Every structure is written in structure tokens, then in C-alpha cells.
């Protein structure tokens, strides 16, 4: 795996003049945030050596290099999921490559179902912690030399970046929540009983991504910030049938607010 990481990083370096120290992962329905980036260079995942290919609708599958908030950034327009059939090592391969390229700070976004009774569709939630309900861990197996064998995760999401996001939200008069994100295997959405169980566990939002990426980013020593768009509700009395298209639509409608927060945070980091 390490040889593949280095091969991919070397190939990317040969295509760009410099690699940014900040990276962003854009999830379901959030790809349009890419339009906020002044793109200098872009490449399809399928053209990058050793890279997986995104198979989910709403994930365009491109790596972008450009500027956002006046800063150089690298952005993944679409991510990889365990439910697509990829291993956890394949899901998090881009994070390993980012570290090899010199990325120090990772911003992650996703669409999620809200389990907190205070939440409504279209709300934004800063991720303060997570629960890994996936059937595997990306660090299982031989330890990658990029990080420690036993990884401390008590500050998986950088407290300073969380505080900065709250400050930006207040300044921009954007309503925002904080909470715990729980990752499941997918691709099924949760049953009402599962939503109740996850809420009892302490989850405020549930999704099918992000946690493996954050684990590996922490393993690599990156500062991490995560934000969820609440696209559906897993709250008793508010649960309705939901489709992937509806999730995309809900995420799309709130994109401008998330983009404003991300842009301003990157500008100040």
C-alpha cells in the first residue's frame, strides 16, 4: 500500500506546480461547492494511478486544485464508501495520498439524517465527535508508518477549528448546531428502531461516510473539521420515506450557507 501511496503522490506532484496544505472532501449533494473554487487544475479519479472511482450519484469523481477564500486548496469532488464494495484501506487511500503530498488540515462535509429532536431538514451541524458503527476500522492490519499503532481519538475534530466555525457562523448570522455523527455501513437508510437506538447511543446525526477518513487523517497527524447537512430526519413522528434524490436536493439547497462557512474558515486558517 505504501508503494502505491508514493506512486500516486508522485504522479499528482508531476501535474501541479505546488500542493496546498488544506484539503476538502465534498460529499453527497455537496459537489456544487466545487464551483466556489477557482480551479487551476482538475483530474478525474479514473485517470489517477491507484485511485478508486466514485460510483454514487451526486459524486462527480474529480480531484481539484485551486483557490478558495484566497487560499490554495485541494478538493475531492466525491468520496468513496465501504458500501460500494471498497475496503476501508481503499476508502481512505486518498487521505494517505494527501498526507504524502503535505496536506496538514482536512475539511470534511457530508449529508446526514438527524436524530436530534431539535434538528430540521436543512440544518447544519458541526461535528464535535463521532461513533464508529461500521463493521471495520481503516487501521486494522499492519500499521502504516504514517502514524502510531494505537491512535488516541479524544480530539478527533480540532477544537480550534470548531471554535472558528462557531465564530464565523455568528458573524454571518448562520444558525448552526454542534453534535455527534455516527457512521453506519449503508447503503440502506435506517429503520425507525435503528434511529431510536442510535439516539440512545448519543448520536445527533447518522450517515455512511466521514468516520474512516477522519480516523486516517488523525493517524496522519492532520487537523480535522467536519460539518453535516441534515437532509432527512430520523426523529419519531417526523420520519418519512426518503430517497437519494431527496437527500441530494436538501443538501443542494443549503450549500450556499455551508460554502460561506467553509470559505471564511479556510481564509482564516
TORFIGU-99124 format. One line per 8 residues: for each residue x, y, z of N, C-alpha, C. Coordinates in steps of 0.1 Angstrom, whole numbers, plus 2048, in hexadecimal, padded with zeros to 3 digits. Layout:
N
X:Y:Z:X:Y:Z:X:Y:Z  ...
//
This chain:
269
808:7F4:800:800:800:800:809:80D:800  814:80C:808:81C:818:809:822:81C:7FB  826:812:7F4:82C:814:7E6:822:81A:7DD  815:816:7DE:80A:81C:7D6:808:82A:7DA  808:82D:7E7:806:83B:7EC:811:844:7E6  81D:840:7E7:828:848:7E2:827:84A:7D3  823:83F:7CC:822:840:7BD:817:84A:7B9  80C:849:7C0:801:853:7BD:805:861:7C0
80B:863:7CC:80F:870:7D0:81A:876:7C6  823:86E:7C1:82D:872:7B8:826:876:7AB  81C:86E:7A6:815:872:79A:80E:87F:79B  807:881:7A6:800:88E:7A8:809:89A:7A8  815:898:7AF:81F:8A3:7B0:824:8A7:7A2  824:89D:799:829:8A0:78C:81F:8A8:784  813:8A9:788:808:8B0:781:806:8BE:786  80A:8C1:792:807:8CE:798:814:8D5:79C
814:8E3:79D:820:8EA:7A0:822:8E9:7AF  818:8E9:7B7:819:8E8:7C6:80D:8E1:7CB  80E:8DB:7D7:803:8D4:7DD:7FF:8DC:7EA  7F2:8DF:7EB:7ED:8E6:7F7:7EF:8DF:804  7EF:8E6:80F:7EF:8DF:81C:7E1:8DD:822  7D7:8E1:81A:7C9:8E0:81F:7C1:8D7:814  7B9:8CE:819:7B1:8C5:810:7A3:8C5:815  799:8C3:80B:78B:8C2:80E:785:8B6:807
77D:8AF:80E:775:8A4:809:767:8A8:808  761:8A8:7FC:753:8AC:7F9:74B:89F:7F7  741:89E:800:738:892:800:72C:893:7F7  722:88A:7FA:716:889:7F3:70F:896:7F1  70C:89A:7E5:704:8A6:7E2:70C:8B3:7E5  718:8B2:7E9:720:8BE:7EC:72B:8C1:7E2  72B:8BA:7D7:735:8BC:7CD:735:8CA:7C7  729:8D1:7C7:728:8DE:7C1:731:8E8:7C8
735:8E5:7D5:73F:8EE:7DC:74B:8EF:7D4  74E:8E5:7CB:75A:8E6:7C2:759:8F2:7B9  74D:8F7:7B6:74C:903:7AE:752:90F:7B5  753:90F:7C2:758:91A:7CA:768:91A:7C9  76D:90F:7C4:77C:90E:7C3:781:913:7B6  78A:91C:7B6:791:921:7AA:79A:917:7A5  796:90D:79D:79D:902:799:7A9:905:790  7B5:900:794:7C1:901:78C:7C3:8F4:784
7C1:8E9:78A:7C3:8DC:784:7B9:8D2:78A  7B3:8CA:781:7AA:8BF:785:7AD:8B2:77E  7AA:8A7:785:7AD:89A:77F:7A2:890:784  79D:888:77B:793:87E:77E:79A:873:786  793:86E:790:799:863:798:79E:857:790  796:854:785:79A:849:77D:7A7:84B:776  7AC:857:775:7B8:85A:76F:7C4:85A:778  7C1:859:785:7CC:85A:78F:7D1:84B:793
7DD:849:792:7E2:83B:795:7DE:836:7A3  7D9:82A:7A4:7D5:824:7B0:7C9:829:7B7  7C3:834:7B2:7B7:83A:7B8:7AB:831:7B6  7A2:830:7C0:795:82A:7BE:78D:833:7B5  781:82F:7B1:778:837:7A9:76A:838:7B0  765:844:7B1:758:846:7B8:74D:841:7B0  744:83A:7B6:739:834:7AE:72B:839:7B2  72B:843:7BB:71F:848:7C1:71A:855:7BA
70D:855:7B7:707:861:7B0:709:86D:7B9  70D:878:7B3:710:884:7BB:71E:886:7BF  726:87C:7BC:735:87C:7BE:73C:87C:7B0  740:888:7AC:746:889:79F:753:882:79C  75A:87F:7A7:767:878:7A6:772:87F:79F  775:88B:7A5:780:893:7A0:789:898:7AB  796:899:7A9:79F:8A0:7B2:7A2:8AE:7AD  7A0:8B8:7B5:7A1:8C6:7B1:7AC:8CD:7B8
7B4:8D5:7B1:7BE:8DD:7B7:7BA:8EC:7B4  7BA:8F4:7BE:7B6:902:7BB:7B6:90B:7C7  7AE:915:7C7:7AE:91F:7D2:7A0:921:7D8  79F:921:7E5:792:924:7EC:795:92C:7F8  78E:937:7F9:790:940:804:79E:947:803  7A3:948:7F7:7B1:94E:7F5:7BC:944:7F9  7B9:938:7FB:7C3:92E:7FF:7C3:922:7F5  7CF:91D:7F3:7D0:911:7EA:7CA:905:7F1
7C2:8FD:7EA:7BB:8F1:7F0:7BC:8E6:7E6  7BB:8DA:7EB:7B9:8CE:7E3:7AB:8C9:7E7  7A3:8C5:7DE:795:8C1:7E1:792:8B4:7DA  78B:8AB:7E2:786:89E:7DC:777:8A1:7D9  773:8A1:7CD:765:8A2:7C9:75F:894:7C8  75B:88F:7D4:756:882:7D5:760:879:7DC  75B:870:7E4:763:867:7EC:760:858:7EA  766:84F:7F1:764:841:7F0:75E:83B:7FD
756:831:7FB:74E:82C:807:751:81D:808  750:818:814:751:809:817:746:802:80F  73A:807:80F:72F:800:809:730:7FE:7F9  739:806:7F3:73C:804:7E5:744:7F8:7E2  749:7F1:7EC:751:7E5:7EB:75F:7E7:7ED  763:7F4:7F0:771:7F6:7F2:775:7F2:800  782:7EF:802:787:7EC:80F:789:7F9:817  78B:7F9:824:78D:805:82B:79A:80C:827
7A4:804:823:7B0:809:81E:7AF:811:811  7A6:80B:809:7A3:812:7FC:79B:81F:7FE  791:81E:807:789:82A:80B:791:836:80F  79C:832:817:7A4:83D:81D:7B1:83F:815  7B3:839:80A:7BF:83A:802:7C2:849:7FF  7B8:851:7FB:7BB:85F:7F8:7C1:867:804  7BD:863:810:7C2:86A:81B:7D1:867:81D  7D4:85B:81B:7E3:857:81C:7EB:85F:811
7E5:860:805:7EC:868:7FB:7ED:876:7FE  7E2:87C:804:7E2:88A:808:7EE:88C:812  7EF:883:81C:7FA:885:825:808:884:81E  809:87B:815:816:87A:80E:819:887:806  80E:88E:801:80F:89A:7FA:812:8A6:803  810:8A5:810:813:8AF:819:807:8B7:81F  7FB:8B1:81D:7EF:8B7:823:7EF:8B6:832  7EC:8C1:838:7EC:8C2:847:7DE:8C4:84D
7D5:8C9:846:7C7:8CC:84B:7BD:8C6:842  7B3:8BF:847:7A9:8B8:83F:79B:8BD:843  794:8C2:83A:786:8C6:83C:77D:8BB:835  773:8B6:83C:76A:8AB:837:75C:8B0:838  754:8AD:82E:746:8B0:82E:73E:8A3:82B  732:8A2:82F:729:897:82C:71B:89A:82D  712:892:828:704:892:82A:700:888:834  6F7:88B:83E:6F4:882:849:6E6:883:84D
6E1:878:853:6D3:878:859:6D4:87D:867  6CB:886:86B:6CC:88B:878:6C4:883:882  6CA:880:88E:6C3:879:898:6C0:882:8A4  6C6:88E:8A4:6C4:897:8AF:6B6:89E:8AD  6AD:89E:8B7:6A0:8A4:8B5:69F:8B2:8B2  6AB:8B9:8B4:6AB:8C8:8B1:6AE:8CA:8A3  6B2:8C0:89B:6B6:8C2:88E:6AB:8C2:884  6AD:8CA:879:6A3:8CA:86E:6AB:8C8:861
6A4:8C4:856:6AB:8C2:849:6B1:8CF:845  6BD:8CF:841:6C4:8DB:83C:6CD:8E1:847  6CD:8DC:853:6D6:8E1:85D:6E4:8DD:85B  6ED:8E4:860:6FC:8E1:860:700:8DD:86D  709:8D2:86E:70E:8CD:87B:71D:8CC:87A  724:8D3:883:732:8D2:884:734:8C4:88C  73D:8BC:887:740:8AF:88D:74A:8B1:898  746:8AE:8A4:74F:8AF:8B0:755:8A2:8B4
74F:897:8B0:754:88A:8B3:74D:880:8AA  751:873:8AA:74A:86A:8A2:749:85C:8A9  740:854:8A4:73F:846:8A8:741:83D:89C  74A:834:89D:74D:82B:891:744:81E:892  739:81D:88B:731:812:88B:733:809:87E  73E:80C:877:742:804:86B:748:7F7:86F  747:7ED:866:74C:7E0:86A:75B:7DE:869  762:7E8:866:771:7E7:865:777:7F5:868
784:7F5:86B:78C:801:86E:797:802:864  799:80E:85E:7A3:80F:854:7B2:80D:859  7B3:80C:866:7C1:80A:86C:7C3:7FB:86F  7B9:7F3:86C:7BB:7E4:86E:7C6:7DF:865  7CE:7D6:86A:7D9:7D0:862:7E6:7D6:866  7F0:7D4:85E:7FE:7D8:860:7FD:7E8:861  804:7ED:86C:804:7FB:86E:80B:803:863  804:80D:85E:80A:816:854:814:81F:85B
821:821:856:82B:829:85D:827:838:85E  81C:83C:857:819:84A:858:813:84E:866  810:844:86E:80B:847:87B:80D:83C:886  808:83E:892:80A:834:89D:801:828:89C  806:81D:8A2:7FE:811:8A2:7F1:813:8A9  7F1:819:8B5:7E5:81C:8BD:7E2:82B:8BD  7D8:82F:8B6:7D6:83D:8B4:7CC:843:8BE  7D0:84E:8C4:7C7:855:8CD:7BD:85D:8C5
7B0:85C:8C9:7A6:863:8C1:79D:86C:8C9  7A3:871:8D5:79A:879:8DD:798:887:8D8  7A0:88B:8CE:79E:898:8C8:79F:896:8B8  797:88D:8B4:797:88A:8A5:793:896:89D  78B:89E:8A2:787:8AB:89B:78D:8B6:8A2  795:8BE:89B:79D:8C8:8A1:795:8D3:8A9  797:8D5:8B6:78F:8DE:8BD:790:8ED:8B8  79C:8F0:8B4:79E:8FE:8AF:796:900:8A2
796:8F6:899:78E:8F8:88D:77F:8F8:890  77A:8F0:89A:76C:8F1:89E:769:8FF:8A3  772:904:8AB:76F:912:8B1:76F:91C:8A6  778:91B:89C:778:924:891:76B:923:889  766:917:886:759:915:87F:74E:91C:886  74D:91A:893:743:921:89B:744:930:89A  750:935:89B:752:944:899:74D:949:88C  751:942:881:74D:946:874:73E:945:872
738:93B:878:729:93A:877:722:945:87E  727:949:889:721:955:891:723:961:888  72F:964:883:731:970:87B:728:970:86E  726:965:868:71E:964:85C:70F:962:85F  70C:961:86C:6FE:95F:870:6F8:952:86A  700:948:86A:6FC:93A:866:6F9:932:872  6EE:92C:872:6EA:923:87D:6F1:916:87B  6F8:911:886:700:905:885:6FF:8FD:892
6FF:8F0:891:6FF:8E7:89D:70C:8E1:89E  70F:8DB:8AA:71A:8D2:8AC:715:8C4:8B0  71C:8BA:8AD:717:8AD:8B1:721:8A1:8AD  71C:895:8B0:723:889:8AE:71E:882:8A1  727:87E:898:724:878:88C:727:869:88D  71D:860:889:71F:852:889:71F:84D:87B  729:844:878:72B:83E:86B:726:830:86B  71E:82D:861:719:81F:85F:71E:81A:852
71D:80D:84F:721:807:843:71A:80B:837  70C:80D:838:704:810:82C:704:803:823  6FE:804:817:6F8:810:811:6E9:812:815  6E4:80A:81E:6D6:80C:822:6D5:818:82C  6CA:81F:82B:6C7:82A:835:6C2:822:841  6C2:829:84D:6BF:823:859:6B1:820:85B  6AE:816:863:6A0:813:867:69D:81C:873  690:81E:876:68C:826:882:693:821:88E
693:813:890:699:80D:89C:6A8:810:89C  6AF:810:891:6BD:813:890:6C0:821:894  6B8:82A:88F:6B9:839:892:6B8:83B:8A1  6AE:834:8A8:6AC:835:8B6:6B8:830:8BE  6BE:825:8B9:6C9:81F:8BF:6D5:828:8BE  6D8:82E:8B2:6E3:837:8B0:6E2:843:8B9  6D5:848:8BB:6D3:854:8C3:6D7:850:8D2  6D3:844:8D6:6D6:840:8E4:6E5:83E:8E5
6EC:83B:8DB:6FB:83A:8DB:701:848:8DD  6FA:852:8D9:700:860:8DA:702:867:8CD  6FD:861:8C2:6FE:867:8B5:6F4:872:8B2  6F9:87D:8AC:6F0:888:8A8:6ED:887:899  6F6:880:891:6F4:87E:883:6FA:871:87F  6F5:86B:874:6F9:85E:86F:6FC:85F:860  707:859:85C:70B:859:84E:713:84C:84B  718:84C:83E:71F:840:83A:72E:843:836
734:84E:83B:741:851:837:749:858:842  753:860:83E:75A:869:847:763:863:852  75D:85A:85A:765:855:865:772:84E:861  772:845:857:77F:83F:852:789:84A:84E  784:854:847:78D:85F:842:793:866:84E  78B:869:858:790:870:864:79A:868:86C  797:85B:86D:7A0:852:874:7AE:852:86E  7AE:851:861:7BB:850:85A:7C2:85E:85A
7BA:869:858:7C0:876:859:7C6:879:866  7C0:874:871:7C6:876:87E:7D2:86D:87F  7D2:861:87A:7DE:858:87A:7E9:85F:873  7E6:867:869:7F1:86E:861:7F5:87C:868  7EE:87F:873:7F1:88B:87A:7EB:898:874  7E0:897:86C:7D9:8A2:867:7D0:8A8:871  7CE:8B5:870:7C3:8BC:877:7B6:8BA:86F  7AB:8B6:876:79F:8B3:86F:793:8BB:873
78A:8BE:869:77E:8C5:86C:773:8BE:863  767:8BC:86A:75D:8B5:862:74F:8BC:864  747:8BD:85A:73A:8C3:85A:730:8BA:853  724:8B9:859:71A:8B1:853:70E:8BA:84E  708:8B7:843:6FC:8BD:83F:6F1:8B3:843  6E7:8B7:84A:6DC:8AE:84E:6D2:8AE:843  6D1:8A3:83C:6C9:8A2:830:6BC:89A:832  6BB:893:83D:6AF:88B:840:6AF:889:84F
6A4:885:855:6A2:884:863:69F:876:868  6A6:871:872:6A4:865:878:69E:867:886  694:86F:887:68E:873:893:680:86E:894  67C:868:89F:66F:862:8A0:664:86D:89D  65B:869:894:651:873:891:654:87B:885  661:87B:881:666:883:875:66C:87A:86A  66C:86D:86D:673:864:863:669:862:857  66E:865:84B:667:862:83F:670:85A:835
66A:855:82B:671:84E:821:67B:857:81A  687:853:818:691:85C:812:698:855:807  69C:85D:7FD:6A4:858:7F1:6B1:85F:7F0  6BA:859:7E9:6C7:860:7E7:6C6:86D:7E0  6BC:86E:7D7:6BA:87B:7CF:6B5:886:7D9  6AD:882:7E3:6A8:88C:7ED:6B3:890:7F6  6BC:887:7F9:6C8:88B:801:6D1:895:7F9  6D3:892:7EC:6DB:89B:7E4:6D5:8A9:7E3
6C8:8A9:7E2:6C0:8B6:7E1:6C2:8BE:7ED  6C0:8B7:7F9:6C1:8BE:806:6CF:8C4:808  6D9:8BC:804:6E7:8C0:806:6EA:8CC:7FC  6E4:8CB:7F0:6E7:8D6:7E6:6E1:8E3:7EB  6D6:8E3:7F1:6CF:8F0:7F5:6D7:8F7:800  6DE:8F0:809:6E6:8F6:814:6F4:8F9:810  6F8:8F4:805:707:8F6:801:70C:904:802  705:90F:7FE:70B:91C:800:70F:920:80E
707:91B:818:70B:91E:826:717:916:82A  718:90A:826:724:902:829:730:907:822  72E:90B:816:739:911:80E:73F:91D:815  736:926:81A:73A:932:820:742:92F:82D  73E:925:834:746:922:840:753:91C:83D  753:913:833:760:90D:82F:76A:917:829  764:91F:821:76D:929:81A:774:932:824  76C:937:82E:771:940:838:77B:939:841
778:92D:845:781:926:84E:78E:923:847  78E:91F:83A:79A:91D:833:7A3:92A:831  79B:935:82F:7A2:942:82E:7AA:945:83B  7A4:941:847:7AB:945:854:7B4:93A:859  7B4:92E:854:7BD:924:859:7CB:927:856
//
